[in-house]
């Protein structure tokens, strides 16, 4: 499995590893979106072990940012690999 999702009372933590493509992004979305619909304060993505992300994974992260914004919540990205940092900036995931 390339991801682990844990939900506390106020924080959802998502740990991603390896290559994240369409299949993985779909699985993450199916597990994460129902949790987002409950009350939470923030979502933390840990990306230190991610080796690659395709456009579907980037789209997932953008969608999570938008949903969190709609709920007045925050999203944070930890340990973003240098190989992905520029792509995150270009897509608006990181500012």
N, C-alpha and C positions, 0 to 999 in steps of 0.2 A: 504494500500500500504506500502511496506517495504522499499521503496526507493524514493528519490527525486533527480532529476538531474536539475541543472541550468547551463546555459552557458552564460558567459560574453564575452567580447571581447577577453580576453587573458586567462581566467581561466574557467575550467569546474569544478563544485562542485557537488559531489555525496554524499548524506547523506543516510546511510543505517541503518535500524532498524530491530530488531527481528531476526528470523532464516532465513538464506539465503541458499536456496537449488537450485535444478535444475530449477524449474519453475521460481523462482525469478531471478536467474542468466541469464536465457534466456531472460526474459523481460528487464533486465538491459542492456544486450548486444545489444538488438534490438534498444534501445533508445540511448545508449551511443556511439556505434561505428560510426553512421553517423555524430555525433558531432565531434568525434575525427578526422574525415577526413577533417574538416574545419581547418582553422588556429587557433592555440591556443598555449599558452606558458606552461601551466601546468594543471594538474588534481589533485584535492584534494578530498580524500575520508575521510569522517567523520564516524567513526565506534563505537563511544561511546555507542550506544544503541543496538549493535549487540549481540545476545545471542548465536548464533551458525552459522557455515559456513561449508558446505560440500565441497567435492573435486571439484565440478563444479564451486562453487563460488571462491575457491582458484585459479582454472584454469583461470577464468575470470580476476582476479586481475593480475595474471602473464602475460596474453595476453595483458592487458592494459599497463603494464610496458614495454613489448617488443615493442609495437606499439609506445608508447611515446618515447622510446629510438631511434627508427627508424626516428622519426620526430625531434630529438634533443630537446625533451621536458622533463619535469619532472613530476613525480607522487609522491604525499605525502600521508601519512596515519596518521590520527589524532585520538587520543583517542582510540588506539587499546586496547580492553579489555585484562586483564592479561590471561584470559582463552584461548585466541587466539594467544597471542604473540609468544609462542614457535612454534606453527604450522606455523606461518608466517616466522619465522627464518628458520625452516627446509625446507620450500618450496622455499626459496629465495626471498620472498616478502619483508621481512625486513632483513637488514644486521646487 
